[in-house]
Amino acid sequence: MSVGDEGAFRELLARFRSTVYATAYAALLDPEHVEAAVADAFQEARRTATRFLDTRGTVSGWLTHLTRLCIASRQRIRRSKAS
């Protein structure tokens, strides 16, 4: 997916959104936080797409990694607001 390739980005969303959503939901449970984490993960995927090397892993694995980073960020934010 090259930067600015909307067709490729839509395809990425169509193919992997449910996987990313399930990963986020398993950790966050709150649909509002889940949707935010999913949006963050795909935004990060769009931003870093040119650095993805398929010789180092799968697209699914890359997106799962990005999703977990976004989950951790959301959890830190929730903890800091609770303190």
Z-matrix of the N, CA and C atoms (Angstrom, degrees):
N
C 1 1.450
C 2 1.524 1 107.31
N 3 1.272 2 116.35 1 110.84
C 4 1.455 3 119.52 2 177.76
C 5 1.524 4 109.69 3 -81.80
N 6 1.300 5 115.30 4 156.62
C 7 1.458 6 120.51 5 179.90
C 8 1.524 7 109.45 6 -59.50
N 9 1.310 8 116.42 7 129.96
C 10 1.455 9 121.13 8 179.02
C 11 1.514 10 115.20 9 86.73
N 12 1.322 11 119.18 10 -0.42
C 13 1.461 12 122.57 11 179.69
C 14 1.525 13 108.79 12 -84.90
N 15 1.320 14 115.90 13 89.98
C 16 1.464 15 121.29 14 -176.13
C 17 1.531 16 112.66 15 -63.24
N 18 1.314 17 117.02 16 -36.16
C 19 1.462 18 120.00 17 178.98
C 20 1.520 19 111.39 18 -62.65
N 21 1.308 20 116.32 19 -43.63
C 22 1.463 21 120.72 20 179.22
C 23 1.529 22 110.43 21 -66.57
N 24 1.322 23 116.20 22 -38.37
C 25 1.463 24 119.35 23 179.19
C 26 1.525 25 110.79 24 -66.46
N 27 1.315 26 117.82 25 -41.93
C 28 1.473 27 121.03 26 176.85
C 29 1.529 28 110.84 27 -61.38
N 30 1.329 29 116.22 28 -39.83
C 31 1.464 30 119.91 29 178.01
C 32 1.526 31 110.92 30 -64.54
N 33 1.330 32 116.53 31 -41.92
C 34 1.461 33 121.20 32 177.43
C 35 1.531 34 110.00 33 -59.44
N 36 1.315 35 116.68 34 -46.48
C 37 1.465 36 121.07 35 177.21
C 38 1.530 37 111.48 36 -59.28
N 39 1.308 38 116.37 37 -47.62
C 40 1.467 39 120.59 38 -178.00
C 41 1.531 40 111.48 39 -61.67
N 42 1.306 41 116.73 40 -40.47
C 43 1.468 42 120.50 41 -175.62
C 44 1.523 43 113.37 42 -77.98
N 45 1.331 44 117.88 43 -34.06
C 46 1.459 45 119.38 44 -168.65
C 47 1.524 46 115.46 45 -120.32
N 48 1.318 47 118.87 46 -1.78
C 49 1.457 48 119.38 47 -176.89
C 50 1.523 49 112.08 48 -59.65
N 51 1.311 50 118.22 49 -42.59
C 52 1.469 51 119.41 50 -177.97
C 53 1.534 52 111.42 51 -66.01
N 54 1.314 53 117.53 52 -35.76
C 55 1.464 54 120.99 53 177.78
C 56 1.524 55 110.32 54 -66.46
N 57 1.326 56 116.07 55 -46.35
C 58 1.462 57 120.96 56 179.32
C 59 1.533 58 109.67 57 -63.58
N 60 1.321 59 116.98 58 -42.51
C 61 1.468 60 120.81 59 179.29
C 62 1.536 61 110.25 60 -61.11
N 63 1.321 62 117.42 61 -45.81
C 64 1.469 63 120.96 62 -178.80
C 65 1.526 64 111.05 63 -61.95
N 66 1.313 65 116.51 64 -40.15
C 67 1.465 66 120.68 65 178.66
C 68 1.526 67 109.95 66 -63.09
N 69 1.307 68 116.69 67 -46.78
C 70 1.466 69 120.82 68 -179.37
C 71 1.527 70 111.30 69 -67.20
N 72 1.318 71 116.88 70 -40.36
C 73 1.466 72 120.11 71 -178.19
C 74 1.524 73 111.54 72 -64.75
N 75 1.320 74 117.07 73 -38.82
C 76 1.461 75 121.28 74 -179.71
C 77 1.528 76 111.43 75 -60.01
N 78 1.310 77 117.03 76 -30.41
C 79 1.462 78 120.55 77 -178.01
C 80 1.526 79 113.44 78 -95.74
N 81 1.322 80 117.35 79 -34.46
C 82 1.465 81 120.16 80 -170.44
C 83 1.523 82 114.70 81 -103.45
N 84 1.324 83 117.58 82 -31.59
C 85 1.460 84 125.44 83 177.38
C 86 1.533 85 114.98 84 65.50
N 87 1.283 86 119.11 85 -33.47
C 88 1.470 87 122.53 86 -178.96
C 89 1.528 88 108.95 87 -82.06
N 90 1.346 89 117.77 88 116.35
C 91 1.466 90 120.09 89 -175.84
C 92 1.529 91 114.42 90 -54.85
N 93 1.319 92 117.29 91 -34.62
C 94 1.466 93 120.07 92 178.96
C 95 1.533 94 111.14 93 -65.27
N 96 1.319 95 116.44 94 -44.34
C 97 1.459 96 120.85 95 178.27
C 98 1.529 97 111.09 96 -69.55
N 99 1.316 98 115.72 97 -35.16
C 100 1.464 99 120.38 98 178.31
C 101 1.522 100 109.94 99 -63.17
N 102 1.316 101 116.88 100 -49.51
C 103 1.470 102 120.33 101 179.57
C 104 1.524 103 111.34 102 -59.08
N 105 1.318 104 116.51 103 -40.00
C 106 1.466 105 120.19 104 179.24
C 107 1.528 106 110.44 105 -65.55
N 108 1.318 107 117.46 106 -42.32
C 109 1.463 108 120.78 107 179.27
C 110 1.530 109 111.12 108 -65.37
N 111 1.327 110 116.85 109 -39.71
C 112 1.465 111 121.08 110 177.88
C 113 1.528 112 109.96 111 -63.11
N 114 1.321 113 116.18 112 -46.05
C 115 1.467 114 119.89 113 178.51
C 116 1.525 115 110.67 114 -61.44
N 117 1.327 116 116.55 115 -42.59
C 118 1.468 117 120.75 116 178.57
C 119 1.527 118 111.03 117 -61.82
N 120 1.331 119 116.61 118 -43.07
C 121 1.474 120 120.54 119 -178.11
C 122 1.524 121 111.11 120 -63.68
N 123 1.319 122 117.17 121 -43.77
C 124 1.464 123 118.74 122 179.95
C 125 1.527 124 112.00 123 -72.27
N 126 1.310 125 116.23 124 -31.20
C 127 1.465 126 119.09 125 175.02
C 128 1.535 127 109.78 126 -65.32
N 129 1.322 128 116.19 127 -41.54
C 130 1.470 129 120.29 128 177.35
C 131 1.529 130 110.62 129 -67.06
N 132 1.318 131 117.00 130 -37.15
C 133 1.469 132 120.20 131 176.96
C 134 1.519 133 110.24 132 -62.28
N 135 1.307 134 116.36 133 -43.03
C 136 1.466 135 120.10 134 178.59
C 137 1.529 136 110.25 135 -62.76
N 138 1.319 137 116.46 136 -42.36
C 139 1.461 138 121.68 137 -177.59
C 140 1.525 139 112.87 138 -67.96
N 141 1.332 140 116.85 139 -34.15
C 142 1.469 141 120.44 140 -173.61
C 143 1.530 142 113.67 141 -109.18
N 144 1.304 143 117.76 142 11.32
C 145 1.472 144 121.52 143 -174.22
C 146 1.523 145 113.07 144 -56.05
N 147 1.305 146 117.40 145 -37.05
C 148 1.469 147 119.22 146 -176.72
C 149 1.522 148 111.95 147 -69.19
N 150 1.339 149 118.06 148 -16.83
C 151 1.469 150 121.05 149 179.32
C 152 1.526 151 113.32 150 -91.91
N 153 1.333 152 117.12 151 -8.71
C 154 1.462 153 119.99 152 179.35
C 155 1.526 154 109.91 153 -71.83
N 156 1.320 155 115.44 154 129.28
C 157 1.465 156 121.32 155 177.42
C 158 1.522 157 108.35 156 -117.38
N 159 1.324 158 116.90 157 115.65
C 160 1.468 159 118.78 158 -178.14
C 161 1.521 160 112.46 159 -68.65
N 162 1.309 161 118.21 160 -10.72
C 163 1.466 162 120.55 161 175.78
C 164 1.524 163 111.03 162 -76.46
N 165 1.340 164 117.16 163 -13.25
C 166 1.464 165 121.21 164 -178.17
C 167 1.522 166 112.48 165 -105.37
N 168 1.316 167 118.48 166 -2.59
C 169 1.453 168 120.79 167 179.93
C 170 1.512 169 111.53 168 164.99
N 171 1.323 170 114.58 169 -177.81
C 172 1.462 171 120.67 170 -178.90
C 173 1.526 172 110.75 171 -95.37
N 174 1.297 173 115.87 172 161.44
C 175 1.463 174 120.73 173 175.64
C 176 1.528 175 109.34 174 -61.91
N 177 1.313 176 116.73 175 -42.30
C 178 1.455 177 121.09 176 179.24
C 179 1.529 178 110.82 177 -60.25
N 180 1.309 179 117.14 178 -44.67
C 181 1.463 180 121.19 179 178.70
C 182 1.520 181 112.14 180 -63.55
N 183 1.324 182 115.71 181 -41.17
C 184 1.465 183 121.28 182 178.15
C 185 1.523 184 110.43 183 -62.27
N 186 1.329 185 116.83 184 -47.08
C 187 1.459 186 120.60 185 179.60
C 188 1.525 187 111.55 186 -65.62
N 189 1.323 188 117.37 187 -37.09
C 190 1.460 189 120.62 188 176.84
C 191 1.518 190 110.11 189 -63.16
N 192 1.324 191 116.95 190 -42.36
C 193 1.468 192 121.34 191 177.35
C 194 1.525 193 110.31 192 -60.72
N 195 1.321 194 117.43 193 -48.13
C 196 1.461 195 121.02 194 179.10
C 197 1.522 196 110.89 195 -60.68
N 198 1.324 197 116.45 196 -40.43
C 199 1.463 198 121.15 197 179.55
C 200 1.518 199 110.74 198 -63.24
N 201 1.314 200 117.02 199 -43.24
C 202 1.467 201 120.19 200 179.28
C 203 1.524 202 111.42 201 -63.80
N 204 1.319 203 117.01 202 -37.22
C 205 1.464 204 119.81 203 175.69
C 206 1.529 205 110.67 204 -63.02
N 207 1.321 206 116.50 205 -41.76
C 208 1.468 207 120.85 206 179.21
C 209 1.522 208 111.18 207 -68.07
N 210 1.326 209 117.19 208 -36.97
C 211 1.466 210 121.50 209 176.33
C 212 1.522 211 109.27 210 -61.89
N 213 1.320 212 117.02 211 -48.15
C 214 1.466 213 120.99 212 -179.62
C 215 1.525 214 110.67 213 -59.46
N 216 1.300 215 116.69 214 -40.93
C 217 1.458 216 121.09 215 178.38
C 218 1.520 217 110.73 216 -62.49
N 219 1.319 218 116.83 217 -46.30
C 220 1.469 219 120.97 218 179.14
C 221 1.524 220 110.93 219 -63.05
N 222 1.325 221 117.40 220 -39.27
C 223 1.462 222 120.25 221 -179.71
C 224 1.534 223 110.46 222 -66.88
N 225 1.329 224 117.31 223 -38.60
C 226 1.466 225 120.60 224 176.65
C 227 1.535 226 109.98 225 -62.59
N 228 1.302 227 116.70 226 -43.09
C 229 1.464 228 120.89 227 179.87
C 230 1.528 229 109.97 228 -62.34
N 231 1.333 230 116.75 229 -45.03
C 232 1.470 231 120.52 230 -179.67
C 233 1.527 232 110.99 231 -62.87
N 234 1.339 233 116.91 232 -41.02
C 235 1.465 234 120.58 233 179.42
C 236 1.525 235 111.15 234 -65.69
N 237 1.329 236 116.60 235 -41.06
C 238 1.461 237 118.68 236 -178.84
C 239 1.530 238 111.41 237 -68.71
N 240 1.320 239 117.96 238 -31.64
C 241 1.462 240 120.66 239 177.28
C 242 1.521 241 111.34 240 -73.32
N 243 1.330 242 116.41 241 -28.90
C 244 1.459 243 120.70 242 -179.07
C 245 1.533 244 111.62 243 -77.31
N 246 1.313 245 117.14 244 -20.81
C 247 1.464 246 119.73 245 -178.56
C 248 1.491 247 112.89 246 -79.67
